[in-house]
Structures are given as C-alpha cells and as structure tokens.
Amino acid sequence: MTRQFTINDRYRPIVTIKKIKKDIPTVIEVSGRRYVHDNADSYKGGKRK
C-alpha cells in the first residue's frame, strides 16, 4: 500500500548521496530515483564557438 500525497504535504524521504564534488552532492537518489545536479556553468560537449 503506497501513501497518497496531496499538494503541500510534507514528508521525510530517504535520500542517498551517490557522488560528492567539492563538498557539494552532485548525484543523489531519492526513493529509488536518481537526480543529478546540473551546474549552469558546466560544459556539455560539442563545438565551442
């Protein structure tokens, strides 16, 4: 049985830190889903012009 959530509900999910770079968690896992920190200044590949 899964919990039914509504808007503005608060709860404590289990968060697992998978990767840390310069003391900032860059990859975390929340309730089985993986989330990656995307820095605005990061270079994503391709040609630089």
N, CA, C and O atoms as a DFTB+ gen file, in Angstrom:
196 C
 N C O
     1  1       0.846      -1.178       0.000
     2  2       0.000       0.000       0.000
     3  2       0.891       1.240       0.000
     4  3       1.725       1.404       0.890
     5  1       0.722       2.101      -0.978
     6  2       1.508       3.324      -1.049
     7  2       0.703       4.485      -0.477
     8  3      -0.528       4.501      -0.519
     9  1       1.423       5.435       0.047
    10  2       0.791       6.609       0.649
    11  2       0.269       7.533      -0.441
    12  3       0.935       7.734      -1.456
    13  1      -0.902       8.089      -0.239
    14  2      -1.485       9.043      -1.176
    15  2      -1.061      10.447      -0.768
    16  3      -1.282      10.858       0.371
    17  1      -0.453      11.182      -1.691
    18  2       0.024      12.525      -1.409
    19  2      -0.914      13.558      -2.018
    20  3      -1.533      13.328      -3.057
    21  1      -1.002      14.694      -1.350
    22  2      -1.746      15.824      -1.889
    23  2      -0.811      17.026      -1.913
    24  3       0.289      16.967      -1.364
    25  1      -1.232      18.095      -2.534
    26  2      -0.407      19.294      -2.644
    27  2      -0.126      19.845      -1.249
    28  3      -1.003      19.862      -0.385
    29  1       1.104      20.293      -1.044
    30  2       1.597      20.872       0.212
    31  2       1.809      19.859       1.333
    32  3       2.013      20.257       2.480
    33  1       1.766      18.563       1.033
    34  2       2.132      17.554       2.033
    35  2       3.630      17.598       2.256
    36  3       4.393      17.889       1.335
    37  1       4.054      17.309       3.479
    38  2       5.479      17.247       3.799
    39  2       5.776      15.873       4.373
    40  3       4.996      15.329       5.154
    41  1       6.910      15.320       3.976
    42  2       7.318      14.021       4.496
    43  2       8.823      13.917       4.425
    44  3       9.478      14.777       3.836
    45  1       9.380      12.879       5.014
    46  2      10.827      12.686       5.041
    47  2      11.210      11.511       4.144
    48  3      11.107      10.356       4.558
    49  1      11.647      11.795       2.933
    50  2      12.083      10.698       2.064
    51  2      13.481      10.234       2.452
    52  3      14.214      10.949       3.135
    53  1      13.839       9.047       2.016
    54  2      15.192       8.545       2.242
    55  2      16.052       9.003       1.074
    56  3      15.789       8.662      -0.079
    57  1      17.088       9.784       1.388
    58  2      17.987      10.329       0.370
    59  2      19.353       9.691       0.550
    60  3      19.902       9.677       1.651
    61  1      19.904       9.155      -0.551
    62  2      21.231       8.559      -0.532
    63  2      22.137       9.390      -1.421
    64  3      21.832       9.601      -2.595
    65  1      23.252       9.865      -0.871
    66  2      24.218      10.638      -1.653
    67  2      25.106       9.653      -2.395
    68  3      25.753       8.808      -1.777
    69  1      25.139       9.758      -3.728
    70  2      25.909       8.842      -4.561
    71  2      27.258       9.414      -4.975
    72  3      28.212       8.662      -5.170
    73  1      27.354      10.763      -5.116
    74  2      28.601      11.384      -5.562
    75  2      28.707      12.782      -4.972
    76  3      27.722      13.519      -4.914
    77  1      29.913      13.141      -4.533
    78  2      30.181      14.477      -3.993
    79  2      31.367      15.064      -4.739
    80  3      32.380      14.393      -4.936
    81  1      31.239      16.324      -5.155
    82  2      32.334      17.019      -5.828
    83  2      32.468      18.395      -5.198
    84  3      31.512      19.171      -5.192
    85  1      33.638      18.704      -4.673
    86  2      33.912      19.982      -3.998
    87  2      32.906      20.241      -2.878
    88  3      32.352      21.334      -2.771
    89  1      32.680      19.236      -2.056
    90  2      31.780      19.306      -0.898
    91  2      30.318      19.589      -1.253
    92  3      29.554      20.018      -0.388
    93  1      29.916      19.359      -2.503
    94  2      28.529      19.537      -2.924
    95  2      28.033      18.203      -3.473
    96  3      28.672      17.634      -4.358
    97  1      26.904      17.689      -2.968
    98  2      26.376      16.448      -3.535
    99  2      25.918      16.674      -4.974
   100  3      25.023      17.481      -5.223
   101  1      26.525      15.972      -5.910
   102  2      26.183      16.155      -7.319
   103  2      25.241      15.075      -7.832
   104  3      24.527      15.298      -8.810
   105  1      25.224      13.914      -7.194
   106  2      24.300      12.849      -7.571
   107  2      23.657      12.321      -6.290
   108  3      24.351      11.911      -5.360
   109  1      22.325      12.336      -6.251
   110  2      21.609      11.786      -5.100
   111  2      20.531      10.832      -5.602
   112  3      20.140      10.866      -6.769
   113  1      20.067       9.992      -4.706
   114  2      18.984       9.072      -5.021
   115  2      17.881       9.285      -3.993
   116  3      18.112       9.170      -2.790
   117  1      16.684       9.594      -4.472
   118  2      15.538       9.846      -3.601
   119  2      14.455       8.833      -3.940
   120  3      13.936       8.809      -5.055
   121  1      14.126       8.004      -2.972
   122  2      13.064       6.997      -3.134
   123  2      13.260       6.167      -4.402
   124  3      12.298       5.888      -5.118
   125  1      14.492       5.775      -4.677
   126  2      14.781       4.914      -5.824
   127  2      15.002       5.639      -7.134
   128  3      15.306       4.992      -8.136
   129  1      14.863       6.949      -7.170
   130  2      15.091       7.717      -8.402
   131  2      16.379       8.502      -8.274
   132  3      16.692       9.027      -7.205
   133  1      17.132       8.582      -9.374
   134  2      18.444       9.233      -9.383
   135  2      18.304      10.664      -9.888
   136  3      17.669      10.910     -10.915
   137  1      18.902      11.608      -9.157
   138  2      18.869      13.020      -9.529
   139  2      20.295      13.536      -9.616
   140  3      21.118      13.253      -8.746
   141  1      20.590      14.303     -10.681
   142  2      21.932      14.816     -10.930
   143  2      21.886      16.337     -10.892
   144  3      21.033      16.956     -11.527
   145  1      22.818      16.941     -10.136
   146  2      22.930      18.400     -10.060
   147  2      23.510      18.897     -11.376
   148  3      24.578      18.447     -11.791
   149  1      22.822      19.816     -12.033
   150  2      23.261      20.368     -13.310
   151  2      23.700      21.810     -13.080
   152  3      22.867      22.695     -12.887
   153  1      25.003      22.041     -13.101
   154  2      25.544      23.374     -12.899
   155  2      25.352      24.202     -14.167
   156  3      25.569      23.697     -15.268
   157  1      24.957      25.438     -14.033
   158  2      24.702      26.299     -15.191
   159  2      25.974      26.597     -15.976
   160  3      25.903      26.858     -17.177
   161  1      27.138      26.564     -15.324
   162  2      28.392      26.877     -15.994
   163  2      29.088      25.656     -16.586
   164  3      30.188      25.780     -17.123
   165  1      28.475      24.490     -16.499
   166  2      29.156      23.275     -16.957
   167  2      29.188      23.200     -18.484
   168  3      28.283      23.684     -19.164
   169  1      30.245      22.586     -19.003
   170  2      30.442      22.411     -20.433
   171  2      29.860      21.063     -20.824
   172  3      30.279      20.040     -20.282
   173  1      28.914      21.030     -21.742
   174  2      28.212      19.804     -22.084
   175  2      28.716      19.135     -23.359
   176  3      28.078      18.208     -23.859
   177  1      29.828      19.579     -23.883
   178  2      30.361      18.959     -25.089
   179  2      29.939      19.697     -26.347
   180  3      29.213      20.689     -26.292
   181  1      30.404      19.200     -27.471
   182  2      30.097      19.850     -28.737
   183  2      31.156      20.882     -29.088
   184  3      32.158      21.022     -28.386
   185  1      30.927      21.599     -30.173
   186  2      31.892      22.608     -30.606
   187  2      31.744      23.888     -29.806
   188  3      30.637      24.351     -29.532
   189  1      32.865      24.438     -29.445
   190  2      32.853      25.762     -28.816
   191  2      33.048      26.805     -29.901
   192  3      33.901      26.639     -30.774
   193  1      32.286      27.856     -29.860
   194  2      32.411      28.895     -30.893
   195  2      32.876      30.181     -30.290
   196  3      33.040      31.173     -31.002
